[in-house]
Amino acid sequence: MTYKRIKWLILWTPTLTIALWEYLRHTFLLPYLSMDLGNALAPVIVMTVTATLLMKLFRMLEETQETLQRSKSAEAAFVEREQLARELHDGISQSLFLLSVKLDKLEHAKDPEHVAETARQLRRTVKHVYEDVRQSIASLRSEPSKTDVQWMQAVREMAAELALGGLDVELDWQLTDAKLTGKEKIELLAIVREAMLNVQKHAHASRLTVRAVPGEGAAGETFRCMIRDDGVGAEPEQLMAKGRYGVRMMQGRAEEMGWRFAVRRAVTADGPWPHDGGTIVEVAKGARGE
């Protein structure tokens, strides 16, 4: 029996019971029962039905609620495993493949200068793999979001870590929790985290701004999120080149959600921003993002 049907039965059972009793009493039992006795029996009959049928319905309702809760928990666990699998595939597994390629190069290298350069590349790649693993673990350990603060906790913690490394990070997050579904929150935060990591790894930036705002009604957008740095910058063709897995991963996540994704060089006209130059990563959902 469905949850909704059980609730309706609980609501209508007392009413139908007293209605049925009154009908039987006035139609068939009136010659045998006095009015006072019939009135006295009415609450007893309702209480008897409540103690039998309704108690059973309440137990069924509790079991149905427990089943729904288990289903939600299983779904949440599946989403978490899916997130971990994607993090491993998009970042870590590709970095490990790159490591194996560089090890092959190192094995066949004869020039000492070439050996030294390959060794430096290997150290950088290992460092990146370590950072990706650490961020994936931190994301999985974070509690399910109940408020905007909890939802953004992973990004705030990353901003604090980047600040410890000398990067000036500004968070301008105006997007409320109610604007996104659970799946959208996971994907958007994954994109934001990856963009922030890319700035740390490649941009040689001193400042980073993460800005998320509700969409403009006239444009039909639901939200827009921009990550901007003041680093060396790069052309879109360079960012999408072979080996640039981070940008491709962000683009793939956005496309899967039906969002608009763009990465471009920043110019002075791109505002409001506290700094010039660098690169902008932009994600938007809505009329222009679908």
Residue pairs with C-beta under 8 A, 6 or more apart in sequence:
1 60
1 64
2 64
3 61
3 64
3 65
3 68
6 57
6 60
6 61
6 64
7 61
9 57
10 54
10 57
10 58
10 61
13 49
13 50
13 53
13 54
13 57
14 46
14 49
14 50
14 54
17 45
17 46
17 49
18 42
18 45
18 46
21 41
21 42
21 45
21 46
22 42
25 33
25 38
29 38
30 38
33 41
76 144
79 182
79 183
79 186
80 140
83 139
83 140
83 186
83 190
84 136
84 140
86 190
86 253
87 132
87 135
87 136
87 139
87 190
88 136
90 245
90 249
90 252
91 132
91 136
91 194
91 245
91 246
91 249
92 129
92 132
92 133
92 136
94 245
95 125
95 128
95 129
95 132
95 245
96 129
98 125
98 243
99 122
99 125
99 126
99 129
102 118
102 121
102 122
102 125
103 122
105 118
106 115
106 118
106 119
106 122
109 115
109 118
128 201
131 197
131 200
131 201
132 197
135 158
135 193
135 197
138 154
138 157
138 158
139 154
139 189
139 190
139 193
142 150
142 153
142 154
143 150
143 153
144 150
145 151
145 153
145 177
145 185
147 177
148 173
148 176
148 177
151 177
151 185
151 189
152 171
152 173
152 189
154 189
154 193
155 171
155 173
155 189
155 192
155 193
155 196
155 210
156 171
158 193
158 196
158 197
159 169
159 171
159 196
159 208
159 210
162 169
162 196
162 199
162 200
162 208
163 169
165 200
166 206
167 199
167 200
167 205
167 206
167 207
167 208
168 206
168 207
168 208
169 196
169 207
169 208
169 209
169 210
170 207
170 208
170 209
170 210
170 274
171 210
172 209
172 210
172 211
172 212
172 213
173 210
173 211
173 212
174 211
174 212
174 213
174 214
175 212
175 213
175 214
175 223
175 225
176 214
177 185
179 214
179 222
179 223
180 188
180 223
183 257
184 257
184 285
187 253
187 254
187 256
187 257
188 212
188 225
188 283
190 253
191 225
191 250
191 253
191 254
191 261
191 281
191 283
192 210
192 212
192 225
192 227
194 246
194 249
194 250
195 227
195 246
195 250
195 281
196 208
196 210
196 227
197 246
198 246
198 247
198 281
199 205
199 208
199 227
199 229
199 231
199 279
201 246
202 231
203 229
203 231
203 232
203 233
203 278
203 279
204 231
204 232
205 229
205 230
205 231
205 232
205 278
206 230
206 231
207 229
207 230
207 274
207 275
208 227
208 228
208 229
208 230
209 226
209 227
209 228
209 229
209 273
209 274
209 275
210 225
210 226
210 227
211 225
211 226
211 227
211 228
212 223
212 224
212 225
212 226
213 223
213 224
213 225
214 222
214 223
215 221
215 222
215 223
215 224
215 284
215 285
215 286
219 286
219 287
219 288
220 286
220 287
220 288
221 284
221 285
221 286
221 287
221 288
221 289
222 285
222 286
222 289
223 284
223 285
223 286
224 282
224 283
224 284
224 285
225 282
225 283
225 284
226 280
226 281
226 282
226 283
227 280
227 281
227 282
228 266
228 270
228 273
228 275
228 278
228 279
228 280
228 281
229 266
229 278
229 279
230 266
230 275
230 276
230 277
230 278
231 277
231 278
231 279
232 278
233 265
233 266
233 277
233 278
233 279
234 265
234 279
235 265
236 263
236 264
238 244
239 247
239 263
239 279
240 247
240 248
240 251
240 263
247 263
250 261
250 263
250 281
250 283
251 261
254 260
254 261
254 283
255 261
257 285
258 285
258 289
258 290
259 283
259 284
259 285
259 289
259 290
260 282
260 283
260 284
260 285
260 288
260 289
260 290
261 281
261 282
261 283
262 280
262 281
262 282
263 279
263 280
263 281
263 282
264 279
264 280
264 282
265 278
265 279
265 280
266 273
266 276
266 277
266 278
266 279
266 280
267 276
268 276
270 280
283 289
